[in-house]
């Protein structure tokens, strides 16, 4: 455009400085240069450029005529006609395909995209990029001049393409099937626009498939839809059914073909149809998907369907309606209902266990206390020594009952859904010392606390107290004189390790794997040693440690002792 403007300015200046043809007889020929360039480079704007140049030439000549110069009107008119003749001849010459392609070759060939130029009437390829030629399996020069029928054999697709181009002058992402040189079918998206000034069509091709198997993907998808037990449907914005497919439709006397063009009230009750219409309207107005469940009766059986709907758009981007699916979740719904009922029953049993344990604990405490006092000094209460034996038996039974109640409390703790942890800094040595002194374990066994004074971790003090007390209590309880218990501490970059070791009766190898279960006895097979009774203590301890993100491990040898190690991460 700069070149055209420059030559136009030169032409006007020569006309101004040489009004007489005798001075510069060829000055009018300078006008032909910008006219030629405009007609070749900008065919659509060439006439305007020519008209402006002719008008400027005529005005300058008229101006000199008014100044008294001898202006030949015949030559002026002939020059103006000559300018228009040059424009017309150039435009006719520029319609030659090879000249047209030369103007667009750089746009097409110097691109990494798959592009081609074709004639809008014959659809012959005029220019093609290397990427596009590679998709079709040809060399770029081999495609020049061939009709698109050679690699676009589907007549209906081409007819639709031509009709859309004539009507709109533009096509966006039209699905097509191209045939490669070796005969393979390739699925592509083709977008084209008319170059009105050039009388050409510029197309961009996007490869979306590899071979014929991929081209048939839509067909296979439809096969899967028709074979699925789910319902697939489409509705327009007014709610009319455009598509309906369900493999089990005949079982319930439903005709998919008969539903086409009708509303959902042909399938659903009035209430459900109104609810579905409201959901459809939400999808259409909000242009976002939605999911909901409906319950309806089919062939005398109650069914629950999970429905998903999403907006559906046409090729031109306009909203056609909604596309959706409905899945029969009747069995899933029944299972969920059963789970909710079971969870409710479990909660009721948890409450019952907690209530029973509390109600049993309350009378046992004074009963055991009074029996203990009577057994220790029966004479003080006016009882003979003979009565001491039956009362001692009653005391032992009451203690067994108390132990059973404590187990119930422990099992209730294990069944609790959640435990709130109060995280704080916990000094370990003082924690272990308080456990030993309050429980009197140092009176029953030789206890050695090797935990450093500076050792501490972040955790729930009360829960960790119960964990360590359980290990210390078991180490003392399941032991034989001389009883010895050690507590130690080590750490790594990521974890704290608290170890409780004893020289007790040990745990058999087959019981080690199950001692953290709520009903484990954790005993030894030696009959002359005390067996561990059913005790949820280790199960509760393990749960508390896991809540901290850690675990409890054990190493044990029967007759030599056990070592329990608590691992607590430094970042709880």
Secondary structure, DSSP 8 states (H G I E B T S, - for coil): -HHHHHHHHHHHHHHHH--STTT-TTGGGGHHHHHHHHHHH-HHHHHHHHHHHHHHHHHHHHHHHHTT----HHHHHHHHHHHHHHHHHHHHHHTSHHHHHHHHHHHHHS-SSEEEEE-TTT-BEEEE-HHHHHHHTS-HHHHTT-BGGGT---HHHHHHHHHHHHHHSEEEEEEEEEE-TTS-EEEEEEEEEEETTTTEEEEEEEE--SSHHHHTHHHHHHHHHHHSSSEEEEEETT--EEEEE-TTGGGGT--HHHHTTS-GGGTS-HHHHHHHHHHHHHHHHHTS-EEEEEEEEETTEEEEEEEEEEEEE-TTS-EEEEEEEEEE-HHHHHHHHHHHHHHHHHHHHHHHHHHHHHHHHHHHHHHHHHHHHHHH-GGGGT--THHHHHHHHHHHHHHHHHHHHHHHHHHHHHH-S-----EEEEEHHHHHHHHHHHHTHHHHSEEEE---TT-EEEEEHHHHHHHHHHHHHHHHHT--SS-EEEEEEEE-SSEEEEEEEE-SS---HHHHTTTTSTT-----S-TTS----S--HHHHHHHHHHHTT-EEEEEEETTTEEEEEEEEES--
